[in-house]
Amino acid sequence: MTYIDGYVLAAPTADKQTFIDFAKTFDVLFKEYGALRVTECWGDDVPDGETTDFKKAVKAKDDETVVFSWVEWPDKATRDAAMEKMMADPRMDPKENPMPFDGTRMIYGGFAAVVDM
C-alpha cells in the first residue's frame, strides 16, 4: 500500500494566495522525487473542540487558517529516498523559498496506509 506524509499548519488568512504560490512551487519537488499525489487543503469548516482540535494543535491565531496537507508516495522506501534528496536540493533553501507561515507550529508525520477504499 501507499505511504502518506501528513501536515497540519496555521497560515495567515490574508496571505492565502502567497501560501498557494509557495505550495505550488514546493510541491513540484515532491512530485519530481516520486510522489504520486500532493494535496493542499485550506481550512473551510474547522470547528473548535472542547478538549483538542486542529486550531489548538497548531496554536492558530485569530488571523490564521488551518491548512491540512498530505503527500502520497508509492511506498516508504520511495519517500525516504525522496526526503534525503529534497534535504540536499538547493531549492529547499529557506532563503530562496521562505515558508509563508510559522514552521515551528507545523505538525507532520509519516503514515503507513492500512485501509484504502
TAGI-V350481 format. One record per residue. BURIAL is b if it has 24 or more other C-alpha atoms within 12 Angstrom, else e. Layout:
BURIAL / BURIAL
This chain:
e / b / b / b / b / b / b / b / b / b / b / b / b / e / e / b / e / e / b / b / e / b / b / e / e / b / b / e / b / b / b / e / b / b / b / b / e / b / b / b / b / b / e / e / e / e / e / e / e / e / e / e / e / b / b / b / b / b / b / b / e / e / e / b / b / b / b / b / b / b / b / b / b / b / e / e / e / b / b / e / e / b / b / e / e / b / e / e / e / e / e / e / e / e / e / e / e / e / b / b / b / e / e / e / b / b / b / e / e / e / e / e / e / e / e / e / e
